[in-house]
Amino acid sequence: MKHLFALILFLSISNLNAQGTKGLDFVDGWVKTLKGDTLKGQVCYENTKTGERMDKIYFIDAPNPKKRMGSEKLSSFGVENRVYDFIDIGDGFGMVVMQRLVEGDINMYYSWFKTAESTPQKNSYEKGIFLKKKGKEELFEVLDRKWEKSMSGYFKGDEDILDLIKKNNWTINDMDKIVLAYNKK
């Protein structure tokens, strides 16, 4: 019996060590199900060894074993004072994990897309900025090139916001300020 217990203990410790070496580091967080339930537990959303940002997260809550979940079960999750939503970006990409930076009449999101430099051992990402108006399904990708022209189109009819952008010499790096100013009005 002692040998069986020792074997089980050894296998359990080996499994925990294997998870650590795979880069699956868990942090305190929460998940929100499609039904609207919020569950607290431990979340792993990024492989710390390879830098891979996962389209599905790992979640552990006290009474249950580790589960892998994505947009088929979750609408959002949160870790370390950051909130991530599963959003359909269309164009055949389907649901993508996006970090919600600003919430209001316009939500501002960051998302990451693998670049050609990515390898199985180390992932490289390009960050995208997206805006989504409340009540609208489509996302607007904020692009660096032709930024002023795209802002003129996006905020057409909101001359006070366009004037504020011009007056403060705001650029794409100031998108959070622009969205916050819009949401305040």
N, C-alpha and C positions, 0 to 999 in steps of 0.2 A: 504494500500500500504506500509506504514511504517513497519507493522508487517511482510509482505512478504519479504521486503528487509532485515530486521533484521534476519529472519529465514535463508535466503540464506547466509548472512554474517556468521552467526553462523555455518552453515553446512560447509562452505568453510574453516573456521578456524579449525573446528574439523577434517576435512580431512587432512589438513596440519599437525596438531598435531599427527594424527594417523600415517602418513607417517614417522614422526620423531621418534615415539616410535617403529616403525617397523625396525628401523636401516637403512632406506634408505636415506643416506646423500649424497647430490649431490655436485660435485666440477666442476670447469671450465674444459672443455676438448673439444675433437673433436672426430668425427667418420669418417671413410672412407668407403664409400659404395662399393659394388661389381662393380658398374659402374665407380668407380674412383672419385666420388664427395666427397669432404671433407666438413663436416658440423660442425660448432662450436656451442657449447651450454653447457649444464650441463649434467654430466655423473655420474651415480651410478653403480659401478661394484662390490661392496662388501657390505654385510650387516654388519654394524658396531655393531649391537647388538649381533648377533650369530656368527660373524666371517666367515659366508658363502661366498665363492668366487663363483660368479655366472657364469653360462655358457652363459647367455644372460644378457645384460646390460639394464639399464633404461637410456633413453636420452630425454632431453627437449631442444628444441630450441625456440627462442622467438615467432615465429608465431604459433607454434604447441603444442599440449598437450603432456604429458609424453607418450613415446613409449617404448615398450620392444623389443629389437632387438638382434639378434645373428648372427651366421655364414650364415644364409639364406639370410641376407641383407648386412652384413658388412664383410670387410676383416681385419680391424684393428680399434683401438681406442687409444686415448692418454689422460692421466691425469697426472698432477703434474710432468711433465718432464719424464714420463714413457710411453713407447709404448707397446701395447699388440696386438698380432696378433691371428687370428683364424686359427689354423693349424690342418690338418687331421693327427693324429698320427697312424692311421691304427689299426690293431689287434682288430677291432670291437669297438674301443673307439669312433671313429668318430672325429668331430671337437672339439678342446680343446683350451681354452684361454691360451696363453703363453706370458710371458713378454720378449720382445726382449731386450737383454743386450748389445750385440755387433752385428754390421751389417757390412758385407763385403763379401769376398769370402766364408767365413764361418760365418753364423749367430749363435749366442749363445742365448739360451732361458732358462728361468726358467718356470716351471709349477708346479702346486700343485695338489696333489691327497689326497682325504679323507682317514684318517686312521680308524682303527677299534675303536679307542677311541671317534670318533665323535658321538654326540647325536643331537637330534632335537634342543636343546637349545644352544649348543656350538659345533662348528666344530673344528676338529683337522686335520692338513694337514702335509704331507710329501712333501718336495720340491724335484723336479727332475731337472737335468741339461741336456739339449739337444743341439746337434750341427746339423746344416744343411748346407751342401755345396751348393753353388750357382749352379743352373741348375739341382740339384738332388731332387727327390721327398722324399726319405726316410730320416727319422730322426735317429740320433745316440744318444742313451741314455748313458750318462757318469755315470758309476757306481763306487762306492767307492772300492768295492771288485775287485781285479784283475785290478786295475786302470792302472798300468804300462803296463801290457800286452794289455789291450784294447787300450791304446794310441799308442802303437807300431803298432797295426793293423790299427787303424784309420789314422795315419800319415805315413803309409808304403810308402816308396819312398821319404819322406821328411826328410832326415837324419839331415839336419840343425835344424829343429824344435825339433826332438828327442834329438839331442845333447844339445840344449838350455834347454830343460826340465831337462835333467840329470845334466847339469852344474849348473843350478840354484836351484836344489833340489825342483823343483816345484811339487806340489801335486794337488789333485782335487780342493783344495781351491784356486788355482791359474789359474783356467781354463780361466778366462777373459784375463790374461796376455798371456797365450799360444795362444788363438784365435787372440788377437791383434797382436802378433808377426807373426803369420801365415799370417794374412791379410796385414801386412806391406810389406812382401816379394814379 
